[in-house]
Amino acid sequence: MLSVGLITFNEELRLERTLKAVQGLADEIVVIDSFSTDNTVEIAQSFGAKVEQISWPGYGMQKNNVIERCTKDWILLIDADEVITPELAKEIKEVMKHGDYYVYEIPFNSVCFGKRIRFGGWSGSSRVRLFKKTSGHYSLDAVHEQFLTGDDIGKLHHRIDHYTYEDYYDYLHKFNRYTSEGALVAFNKNKSAGLFNIVLNPIFKFLRMYIFRFGFLDGIEGLALSTFSALYTSVKYLKLREMKRKNDTNC
């Protein structure tokens, strides 16, 4: 028996696509919503999901909140922009019956700005998404949370389609939030915000993605992603610098 779990906040534009893909796979759907102001909750409930609203505590804690409320032996914990392909759904059913592991990583395809991205380091990575409820939990990191388990980890073959950014507006809409969250994590880890991280590191990041990881083969979208990723790094450390200055002023 499988619980499909999600965390949501204002996901009305993508949630229906994600939930349609798990029909016939999920025995229950559990959604923890951070008080969305759009139709996210109504869409989830239309698919029979059990919805609970909890104020945002960070990614790790919110995913643990989902795990706690799932009632089935197996959990498929996905984001609202991740779509299970029919081939992956079939593979998940098989490993739940006959697999050798209690925890599985699933590889990802990235879809950005309406195009499947194949290069630049955006596709091919794997993340834990399927696991027995008793096999682990997430770290309490606000971002970049990790699944913590003492079990061996298997890997599925078929991929999740990750609709990372629907369009450029979607990217820029999320940009401010993500850079602020990243800056706070860096602040709590006492990272530096000097010239290297603000200027040189973004340049290296662009070159690594666009040149050395062949991002140029993805055309204009590859150029946009490499540029935005470099800018993300610079803005995150600029915000960290500002946090440090304000903290020093208040001390």
C-alpha positions, -999 to 999 in steps of 0.1 A, spaced: 0 0 0 13 34 -10 9 69 4 18 97 -20 28 128 0 33 164 -10 41 198 5 24 227 -12 22 265 -13 3 282 -42 7 253 -66 -26 257 -85 -9 259 -119 9 226 -116 -7 205 -89 -34 189 -111 -8 175 -136 11 160 -107 -19 144 -90 -34 130 -123 -1 111 -128 -5 92 -95 -41 82 -99 -41 44 -99 -8 43 -80 -16 60 -48 -38 43 -21 -39 77 -3 -27 112 -10 -15 134 19 -9 171 14 6 195 39 -1 230 27 14 262 40 -18 282 38 -19 288 1 -38 318 -11 -49 303 -45 -69 271 -53 -42 246 -43 -63 231 -14 -94 228 -35 -75 211 -63 -59 186 -39 -92 178 -23 -108 172 -57 -84 143 -60 -94 129 -26 -63 141 -9 -61 145 29 -51 181 34 -38 197 65 -25 233 67 7 240 87 27 272 88 60 269 69 88 256 91 113 249 64 116 220 39 130 193 61 104 198 89 75 201 65 84 169 47 86 151 81 51 164 88 40 147 57 57 114 67 41 115 101 6 117 86 10 90 59 -7 58 70 6 33 44 37 11 45 53 28 15 57 66 9 63 83 -24 72 118 -14 72 142 -43 70 179 -50 40 196 -67 61 201 -99 73 165 -102 53 142 -125 54 104 -123 56 88 -158 35 57 -166 68 37 -169 79 49 -135 46 41 -119 48 5 -132 83 2 -118 73 15 -84 46 -11 -82 71 -38 -90 97 -28 -64 71 -25 -37 62 -61 -43 96 -77 -52 123 -51 -46 154 -57 -25 155 -23 -7 134 -2 16 146 31 2 149 41 -35 164 70 -53 147 81 -85 165 99 -114 152 131 -127 145 148 -161 143 186 -159 118 205 -179 124 243 -179 106 270 -198 87 243 -217 118 224 -229 134 192 -216 169 202 -204 195 176 -211 228 193 -202 243 218 -178 240 194 -149 202 198 -148 192 163 -156 204 129 -146 207 135 -108 188 111 -84 170 118 -52 153 97 -26 116 97 -32 103 62 -24 108 46 9 92 25 37 77 48 63 99 33 90 131 37 70 140 73 78 132 109 80 145 143 66 171 165 82 158 197 97 176 220 72 154 248 60 167 241 24 188 214 8 173 189 32 186 153 31 168 120 37 184 103 66 184 65 68 204 36 80 191 13 52 208 6 19 195 27 -10 184 12 -43 179 31 -75 150 30 -100 156 32 -137 127 53 -150 127 90 -143 105 117 -128 97 146 -150 106 177 -130 89 208 -143 113 231 -126 102 264 -140 71 268 -162 84 301 -178 107 330 -171 81 347 -149 79 316 -128 117 315 -124 120 352 -114 89 349 -91 107 322 -71 141 338 -73 138 362 -44 124 336 -21 151 310 -30 180 334 -27 167 346 7 164 310 20 199 302 7 214 333 23 198 324 57 213 289 55 247 303 47 244 328 75 236 301 100 267 282 88 288 313 92 299 314 56 318 343 42 304 369 18 335 382 2 346 390 -34 351 354 -43 316 343 -35 299 374 -49 319 378 -81 342 350 -89 322 320 -78 292 330 -101 316 333 -131 330 299 -124 294 285 -120 284 299 -154 315 285 -171 310 251 -155 273 248 -165 274 264 -199 308 252 -212 321 223 -193 287 206 -188 276 215 -223 247 237 -214 252 255 -247 237 224 -264 203 233 -248 202 264 -269 187 297 -255 173 278 -225 207 265 -216 221 300 -218 193 314 -196 197 287 -170 235 291 -168 231 329 -165 203 327 -139 222 302 -118 253 324 -117 231 354 -108 215 333 -81 248 326 -65 258 363 -66 225 375 -51 225 349 -24 259 361 -11 249 397 -15 220 390 8 243 371 32 266 402 33 236 424 41 225 400 69 260 400 84 261 439 83 227 442 100 236 416 126 268 434 134 249 467 137 225 452 161 251 436 183 
